[in-house]
Amino acid sequence: MALQPDDVLDARGLHCPLPLLKAKQALARLDTGAVLYVMATDPGSWKDFETFVGQSNDVELVSREEAEDEYRYWIRKGAAVT
């Protein structure tokens, strides 16, 4: 993907709910409009990130993909994320 992230989170090897929790912490440190790229290996992260973004008005799931047992997410921060 051509999108250039502002920060990268390597959550590979972490199990639910750690990929999402670490992503929320990383987003809290980013400026509004910044993009976080997350790499995870936990299959549950697919639904976790979908649910998180669906319940939040503060983040946008710009893109996500699955490749070779790895899940990749590009998340843009909107208003204040806590």
Backbone bond lengths (Angstrom), bond angles and torsions (degrees), N, CA, C in turn:
res aa  C-N    CA-C-N  psi(-1)  N-CA   C-N-CA  omega(-1)  CA-C   N-CA-C  phi
1 M - - - 1.451 - - 1.517 108.82 -
2 A 1.317 117.83 141.96 1.458 123.41 -175.38 1.534 113.11 -82.46
3 L 1.298 118.45 -12.99 1.461 122.20 -178.95 1.520 110.37 -63.35
4 Q 1.324 117.17 127.83 1.460 121.89 179.99 1.528 109.72 -96.07
5 P 1.322 117.37 116.24 1.458 119.95 -179.54 1.527 111.75 -76.24
6 D 1.317 115.00 156.50 1.461 121.42 175.03 1.521 110.81 -87.71
7 D 1.324 116.40 -22.62 1.468 121.60 178.31 1.530 108.31 -150.98
8 V 1.327 115.81 154.00 1.458 122.33 -178.91 1.527 108.63 -125.05
9 L 1.326 115.81 133.54 1.460 121.99 176.25 1.520 108.57 -119.27
10 D 1.313 116.25 118.14 1.453 121.63 176.63 1.524 107.73 -96.18
11 A 1.335 115.79 99.42 1.461 121.62 -179.52 1.528 110.70 -105.85
12 R 1.320 116.78 18.85 1.460 120.39 179.28 1.526 109.03 -65.66
13 G 1.331 115.01 136.94 1.462 120.93 -179.56 1.518 113.69 89.48
14 L 1.319 117.53 -11.42 1.469 120.89 178.21 1.522 109.48 -89.51
15 H 1.319 115.85 146.17 1.457 121.06 -178.34 1.519 109.81 -108.75
16 C 1.314 114.70 157.96 1.461 124.32 -179.71 1.535 109.96 -48.42
17 P 1.301 118.23 133.25 1.454 130.47 6.37 1.534 113.71 -100.73
18 L 1.335 117.60 14.03 1.469 120.68 -172.43 1.534 115.07 -59.19
19 P 1.342 121.20 -41.36 1.470 117.69 179.02 1.532 112.46 -57.40
20 L 1.319 116.85 -43.48 1.463 120.20 179.63 1.530 111.24 -68.71
21 L 1.313 117.86 -43.44 1.469 120.27 -179.69 1.528 111.25 -61.82
22 K 1.312 117.01 -42.80 1.462 120.24 179.03 1.528 110.98 -68.26
23 A 1.322 117.45 -34.63 1.467 120.64 176.44 1.528 110.50 -65.45
24 K 1.316 117.30 -41.83 1.466 120.47 178.07 1.525 110.79 -62.54
25 Q 1.336 117.38 -39.66 1.470 120.89 177.22 1.527 110.49 -64.51
26 A 1.319 116.95 -42.86 1.469 121.00 179.87 1.522 110.48 -65.29
27 L 1.320 118.10 -41.90 1.461 121.20 178.65 1.526 111.45 -62.44
28 A 1.316 117.47 -36.48 1.463 121.56 -179.71 1.533 111.30 -62.77
29 R 1.319 117.04 -27.09 1.473 120.98 -179.69 1.531 113.04 -85.77
30 L 1.327 116.81 -13.68 1.464 120.67 -175.64 1.523 112.23 -88.61
31 D 1.311 114.94 156.31 1.466 121.27 175.41 1.525 109.80 -77.64
32 T 1.315 116.18 157.02 1.457 121.69 175.59 1.529 109.67 -57.10
33 G 1.317 115.91 134.29 1.458 121.41 -179.86 1.516 114.00 92.55
34 A 1.327 117.05 -12.08 1.463 121.03 -179.31 1.532 110.34 -73.70
35 V 1.336 115.08 154.53 1.458 121.30 -179.32 1.526 109.78 -114.02
36 L 1.328 115.08 130.97 1.462 122.86 176.23 1.524 108.22 -105.31
37 Y 1.323 115.99 130.56 1.461 122.14 175.48 1.516 107.70 -104.79
38 V 1.328 116.69 123.52 1.462 122.04 -177.48 1.528 109.29 -117.72
39 M 1.332 115.33 132.86 1.462 121.81 173.15 1.526 107.02 -113.93
40 A 1.340 116.79 128.52 1.461 121.23 -179.03 1.524 109.76 -139.50
41 T 1.317 115.61 157.47 1.460 120.70 176.35 1.523 111.92 -116.04
42 D 1.303 117.85 -7.81 1.460 122.00 179.79 1.534 109.49 -77.45
43 P 1.337 118.86 116.77 1.464 120.86 179.99 1.527 112.86 -58.76
44 G 1.332 117.42 -28.17 1.460 121.07 178.11 1.515 113.42 -66.20
45 S 1.324 116.61 -18.71 1.468 119.66 -179.95 1.529 111.39 -64.76
46 W 1.327 117.17 -27.17 1.474 120.59 -179.58 1.527 109.84 -58.32
47 K 1.317 115.97 -49.97 1.464 121.04 179.37 1.528 111.12 -74.11
48 D 1.335 117.61 -38.22 1.471 120.92 -179.83 1.521 111.71 -58.27
49 F 1.332 116.93 -48.10 1.466 120.01 -178.30 1.527 111.05 -68.84
50 E 1.326 117.19 -37.68 1.453 121.28 177.43 1.531 110.57 -60.68
51 T 1.323 116.15 -45.80 1.461 121.24 179.94 1.522 111.15 -65.91
52 F 1.319 117.40 -45.85 1.467 122.29 179.41 1.520 111.18 -56.34
53 V 1.311 116.69 -50.03 1.464 120.55 -178.78 1.531 110.85 -66.26
54 G 1.333 116.65 -38.65 1.460 120.41 179.47 1.515 113.66 -65.45
55 Q 1.324 117.00 -27.27 1.460 121.48 -178.57 1.525 113.02 -96.06
56 S 1.316 116.70 -2.33 1.457 120.65 -176.36 1.520 110.96 -115.71
57 N 1.314 115.86 138.65 1.458 120.91 173.10 1.522 110.55 -93.81
58 D 1.334 116.25 1.59 1.455 121.24 -170.76 1.523 114.60 -104.28
59 V 1.326 117.47 -4.37 1.459 120.55 -179.52 1.522 110.12 -138.52
60 E 1.315 115.20 155.73 1.456 121.77 177.73 1.526 108.51 -128.23
61 L 1.308 116.39 130.14 1.456 120.86 174.12 1.521 106.65 -84.03
62 V 1.331 115.59 98.52 1.457 121.64 -175.68 1.522 109.89 -68.43
63 S 1.324 115.84 -41.98 1.455 120.95 -179.44 1.521 109.07 -163.70
64 R 1.326 114.98 157.82 1.459 120.63 171.97 1.518 107.80 -151.61
65 E 1.325 114.73 151.84 1.456 119.40 179.33 1.516 109.99 -151.75
66 E 1.309 114.62 156.57 1.462 121.68 175.78 1.517 107.17 -120.32
67 A 1.322 116.20 128.95 1.463 121.04 179.86 1.520 109.12 -149.13
68 E 1.318 116.35 122.99 1.461 122.08 174.04 1.528 112.76 51.22
69 D 1.317 116.84 54.02 1.473 122.67 178.26 1.520 113.61 61.89
70 E 1.321 116.40 24.12 1.462 121.33 176.08 1.519 108.02 -127.59
71 Y 1.312 115.49 140.58 1.460 122.32 -179.11 1.517 107.50 -113.08
72 R 1.324 115.89 132.03 1.471 120.95 -175.22 1.519 109.25 -126.09
73 Y 1.320 115.00 134.66 1.462 121.34 -175.98 1.530 109.76 -131.81
74 W 1.328 115.76 139.13 1.452 122.45 172.43 1.524 105.30 -117.58
75 I 1.326 115.99 115.12 1.459 121.69 -174.47 1.526 109.49 -121.84
76 R 1.332 115.50 125.75 1.469 120.06 178.92 1.527 109.15 -98.71
77 K 1.317 114.90 132.61 1.459 121.05 178.93 1.511 109.18 -83.04
78 G 1.334 114.35 133.61 1.460 120.88 176.22 1.518 109.58 -100.73
79 A 1.315 116.38 -118.18 1.465 121.50 178.40 1.523 109.10 -71.19
80 A 1.306 116.29 -172.69 1.476 121.26 -176.03 1.513 112.47 -55.39
81 V 1.315 116.54 125.04 1.461 122.87 176.33 1.516 107.19 -107.01
82 T 1.333 116.09 127.83 1.458 119.90 -179.66 1.510 110.46 -115.61
